[in-house]
Amino acid sequence: MQLPSNTGLDKAPRERRRHKLHGKRGDLFVHVREDGSERGYVWQHTGGDIVRGHQRYGIRCRDLSSEAVYANEASSPRVEIPRIVIDTMRITSNHLRAHDVAAFWRLFAEARKRGINSDVHSICLGDVVRYLGLDSLQRAKQALERLTSAEMTLRLNQEGFHGHVRMNMLEILHDSDDLAALRGSDILFFRLPAALKAAVSESRDYAWVELNAMSRFKSKFTFPLYLKLCLAAGKDRLYRDIPMMTKTEFRAVVGMPEKTQTSVLEETLQLVCDELLAIRGVRKRFPIHIAFSDERMTINVGRSAKKLREMKPAWIVPKVAAKLLSTVYNMPPEARVNFPPLMYFRQAETAVGVPATKVFDYWWTDIHGAKNYGIGAAGMEAQEFLDLIGRVGAEEAFENWVEKRDFGFVVDDEDVEQAAAVSIPRGLPKPKRTAQPTHDQWQPQGLTYDDWMMKVPVALVGVDETAEMDDTEIPF
């Protein structure tokens, strides 16, 4: 039977025109327009390619208990916080303090370490005290008690949680008497909100946040802005939004009450900016530049610096890998200790774009030149280079060498300079309403010129009240 011609079934299937990067989900494609501008596209992961939050570890450190310490200047552990939490979390209770919010994120990090899907989490109470840098166990307990009575909201679209969800920030599985009896070596048991755990478990976008940086904040309003900056610093510059806000918009971003006085708002804004620019040492993962122009604050951040061991290792041909390994194993034991594991060379290829075999050759050549010919490497003298390997080990010395050598590992290549300090422009205080003084009562002695011109009625500034006055003569 012949089909009707209008069905279209007798026509050849039309060829679909696919993009040249079709199927490479997760890759970044930068399109350069004719006018020279750039537009970036990301091929999103779909289906089974998506890595959800419950499939990720969520912590970057070696030992959270010993590294998440206020006095730690050698390392700074990081915790993974989902984008949806950073964008939509609002603390609705006003009685919390900065230490309380920092303690909440320390407990959150402990939950990520032990598995976010667990019903009950635990932490040594002394770990909370050391993280906050307190000298009183009682103050840490008071911070935890305030968290149990505080509420927050999240805007979610998860199974069982839709729209704005209100929840208690923390549940401690101890009554008041048991909590008061706990000592620093005792274990504290707690629960996180179910909605927060669902957001973490299903998240696909996230930011890495410095735990030890948050423990130093003295204003609770620094936290939401810092989390947003961490999220922006982890993005490619084509997708990085530069926060621009007025003082009123800043108040909404950090969650200050709408009826906040202007003077209090300006003091808080100054404190928040000072704390962001005060992040130093290992806790500073990206530069922050803050500027004011036309009553608007602009915050620019650089790329979040990744350490070499955090890079994804590049693939290497098995035969080539075996050759490199045999080269090291055939060396004398005293020379073998100068070479890090093969994984480091693969990660260096990802970082600098140079094949792992070439990086291996450069490293071998620099060690050989330093030992036999006194040739320096990576901006260091020969003996300084060798002493560094002997003092900190081949792994850490290799990381330092990769960062300083001239084949291109750049921590921040976007020329974002750290702002040394910023001064918040203050508005003039409004004059107080007072009763209109009479001519006989007016006493201008002791007033400055500005006060005099602001407070004295026009009719009393050396002018005959009965005479007519032209508008151009009135001192506006």
Stockholm file with secondary structure:
# STOCKHOLM 1.0

chainA/1-476         MQLPSNTGLDKAPRERRRHKLHGKRGDLFVHVREDGSERGYVWQHTGGDIVRGHQRYGIRCRDLSSEAVYANEASSPRVEIPRIVIDTMRITSNHLRAHDVAAFWRLFAEARKRGINSDVHSICLGDVVRYLGLDSLQRAKQALERLTSAEMTLRLNQEGFHGHVRMNMLEILHDSDDLAALRGSDILFFRLPAALKAAVSESRDYAWVELNAMSRFKSKFTFPLYLKLCLAAGKDRLYRDIPMMTKTEFRAVVGMPEKTQTSVLEETLQLVCDELLAIRGVRKRFPIHIAFSDERMTINVGRSAKKLREMKPAWIVPKVAAKLLSTVYNMPPEARVNFPPLMYFRQAETAVGVPATKVFDYWWTDIHGAKNYGIGAAGMEAQEFLDLIGRVGAEEAFENWVEKRDFGFVVDDEDVEQAAAVSIPRGLPKPKRTAQPTHDQWQPQGLTYDDWMMKVPVALVGVDETAEMDDTEIPF
#=GR chainA/1-476 SS CCCCGGGSTTSCCCCCCCCTTTTCTTCEEEEECTTSCEEEEECCCCGGGCCCGGGSCCEESSCHHHHSCTTCCSCCCEEEEEHHHHHHCEECCSCCCHHHHHHHHHHHHHHHHHCTTCSCEEEEHHHHHHHHTCSCHHHHHHHHHHHHTCEEEEEEEETTEEEEEEEESCEESSCHHHHHHCCTTSEEEEECCHHHHHHHHTCCCEEEEEHHHHTTCSCTTHHHHHHHHHHHHTSCGGGCCCCEECHHHHHHHHTCCTTCCHHHHHHHHHHHHHHHHTCCGGGCCSCEEEEEETTEEEEEECCCCCCGGGSCCCCCCHHHHHHHHHHHHTSCHHHHTTSCCHHHHHHHHHHHSSCHHHHHHHHHHHHHHHHHHCCCBTTBCHHHHHHHHHHHCHHHHHHHHHHHSTTCCCSCCSCCCCCSCCCCCCCCCCCCCCCCCCTTTCCCTTCCHHHHHHHSCGGGSSCCTTSCCCGGGSCC
#=GC SS_cons         CCCCGGGSTTSCCCCCCCCTTTTCTTCEEEEECTTSCEEEEECCCCGGGCCCGGGSCCEESSCHHHHSCTTCCSCCCEEEEEHHHHHHCEECCSCCCHHHHHHHHHHHHHHHHHCTTCSCEEEEHHHHHHHHTCSCHHHHHHHHHHHHTCEEEEEEEETTEEEEEEEESCEESSCHHHHHHCCTTSEEEEECCHHHHHHHHTCCCEEEEEHHHHTTCSCTTHHHHHHHHHHHHTSCGGGCCCCEECHHHHHHHHTCCTTCCHHHHHHHHHHHHHHHHTCCGGGCCSCEEEEEETTEEEEEECCCCCCGGGSCCCCCCHHHHHHHHHHHHTSCHHHHTTSCCHHHHHHHHHHHSSCHHHHHHHHHHHHHHHHHHCCCBTTBCHHHHHHHHHHHCHHHHHHHHHHHSTTCCCSCCSCCCCCSCCCCCCCCCCCCCCCCCCTTTCCCTTCCHHHHHHHSCGGGSSCCTTSCCCGGGSCC
//
